[in-house]
Structure formats: structure tokens, C-alpha cells
Amino acid sequence: MSVGAAPPPHERDWRHPAEISAEHRIVFAAEPPSRRLRNAALTVGVVAAVVLIVIAFAVTNMPV
């Protein structure tokens, strides 16, 4: 197989962390997270906080 040739159809594009070398894992871990991932994490965090606040108000204002 020559360099730059397409992988066979049965090969995956991704690799499990156990399948790559330690130095490649270090390089991968040093890469900053993507903007999309950061935005998704921020959105989930904000929604979770709002839901918790709404639940707290609902529970404290329940009639006895």
C-alpha cells in the first residue's frame, strides 16, 4: 500500500485510545476542545442551572 492511499473499506477512520501510542494520546489530550463542544457544555450547564432554580422555587412554594 502506498503512502496517501485510501484505507481499505473495512478500516475505521477513528481509533480507540487503547489502539494509539502514548505520545499520540498526549498530543491529542493537549489539543483544546472545539468551540462547538464548549458551547454545548455551556448551554447544558445554563439549562441545568435554570431547571434547578425552577425546581427549588416550585418546592419551596408548595402548599402544605
Distance bins in CASP14 RR format, pairs under 12 A and 6 or more apart:
PFRMAT RR
TARGET T0000
AUTHOR 0000-0000-0000
RMODE 2
METHOD distances of the structure
MODEL  1
1 7 0 0 0 0 1 0 0 0 0 0 0
1 8 0 0 0 0 1 0 0 0 0 0 0
1 11 0 0 0 0 0 1 0 0 0 0 0
5 11 0 0 0 0 0 1 0 0 0 0 0
6 13 0 0 0 0 0 1 0 0 0 0 0
7 13 1 0 0 1 0 0 0 0 0 0 0
7 14 0 0 0 0 0 1 0 0 0 0 0
7 15 0 0 0 0 0 1 0 0 0 0 0
11 19 0 0 0 0 0 1 0 0 0 0 0
12 19 0 0 0 0 1 0 0 0 0 0 0
14 20 0 0 0 0 0 1 0 0 0 0 0
14 28 0 0 0 0 0 1 0 0 0 0 0
15 21 0 0 0 0 0 1 0 0 0 0 0
15 24 0 0 0 0 1 0 0 0 0 0 0
15 25 0 0 0 0 0 1 0 0 0 0 0
15 28 0 0 0 0 1 0 0 0 0 0 0
16 25 0 0 0 0 0 1 0 0 0 0 0
17 24 0 0 0 0 1 0 0 0 0 0 0
17 25 1 0 0 1 0 0 0 0 0 0 0
17 26 0 0 0 0 0 1 0 0 0 0 0
17 28 0 0 0 0 1 0 0 0 0 0 0
17 29 0 0 0 0 1 0 0 0 0 0 0
18 24 0 0 0 0 0 1 0 0 0 0 0
18 25 0 0 0 0 1 0 0 0 0 0 0
19 25 0 0 0 0 0 1 0 0 0 0 0
20 26 0 0 0 0 0 1 0 0 0 0 0
20 27 0 0 0 0 1 0 0 0 0 0 0
20 28 1 0 0 1 0 0 0 0 0 0 0
20 29 0 0 0 0 0 1 0 0 0 0 0
21 27 0 0 0 0 1 0 0 0 0 0 0
21 28 0 0 0 0 0 1 0 0 0 0 0
22 28 0 0 0 0 0 1 0 0 0 0 0
22 29 0 0 0 0 0 1 0 0 0 0 0
23 29 0 0 0 0 0 1 0 0 0 0 0
23 30 0 0 0 0 0 1 0 0 0 0 0
24 30 0 0 0 0 0 1 0 0 0 0 0
24 31 0 0 0 0 0 1 0 0 0 0 0
25 31 0 0 0 0 0 1 0 0 0 0 0
31 37 0 0 0 0 0 1 0 0 0 0 0
32 38 0 0 0 0 1 0 0 0 0 0 0
33 39 0 0 0 0 0 1 0 0 0 0 0
33 40 0 0 0 0 1 0 0 0 0 0 0
33 41 0 0 0 0 1 0 0 0 0 0 0
33 42 0 0 0 0 0 1 0 0 0 0 0
34 40 0 0 0 0 1 0 0 0 0 0 0
34 41 0 0 0 0 0 1 0 0 0 0 0
35 41 0 0 0 0 0 1 0 0 0 0 0
35 42 0 0 0 0 0 1 0 0 0 0 0
36 42 0 0 0 0 0 1 0 0 0 0 0
36 43 0 0 0 0 0 1 0 0 0 0 0
37 43 0 0 0 0 0 1 0 0 0 0 0
37 44 0 0 0 0 0 1 0 0 0 0 0
38 44 0 0 0 0 0 1 0 0 0 0 0
38 45 0 0 0 0 0 1 0 0 0 0 0
39 45 0 0 0 0 0 1 0 0 0 0 0
39 46 0 0 0 0 0 1 0 0 0 0 0
40 46 0 0 0 0 0 1 0 0 0 0 0
40 47 0 0 0 0 0 1 0 0 0 0 0
41 47 0 0 0 0 0 1 0 0 0 0 0
41 48 0 0 0 0 0 1 0 0 0 0 0
42 48 0 0 0 0 0 1 0 0 0 0 0
42 49 0 0 0 0 0 1 0 0 0 0 0
43 49 0 0 0 0 0 1 0 0 0 0 0
43 50 0 0 0 0 0 1 0 0 0 0 0
44 50 0 0 0 0 0 1 0 0 0 0 0
44 51 0 0 0 0 0 1 0 0 0 0 0
45 51 0 0 0 0 1 0 0 0 0 0 0
45 52 0 0 0 0 1 0 0 0 0 0 0
46 52 0 0 0 0 0 1 0 0 0 0 0
46 53 0 0 0 0 0 1 0 0 0 0 0
47 53 0 0 0 0 0 1 0 0 0 0 0
47 54 0 0 0 0 0 1 0 0 0 0 0
48 54 0 0 0 0 0 1 0 0 0 0 0
48 55 0 0 0 0 0 1 0 0 0 0 0
49 55 0 0 0 0 0 1 0 0 0 0 0
49 56 0 0 0 0 0 1 0 0 0 0 0
50 56 0 0 0 0 0 1 0 0 0 0 0
50 57 0 0 0 0 0 1 0 0 0 0 0
51 57 0 0 0 0 0 1 0 0 0 0 0
51 58 0 0 0 0 0 1 0 0 0 0 0
52 58 0 0 0 0 0 1 0 0 0 0 0
52 59 0 0 0 0 0 1 0 0 0 0 0
53 59 0 0 0 0 0 1 0 0 0 0 0
53 60 0 0 0 0 0 1 0 0 0 0 0
54 60 0 0 0 0 0 1 0 0 0 0 0
54 61 0 0 0 0 0 1 0 0 0 0 0
55 61 0 0 0 0 0 1 0 0 0 0 0
55 62 0 0 0 0 0 1 0 0 0 0 0
56 62 0 0 0 0 0 1 0 0 0 0 0
END
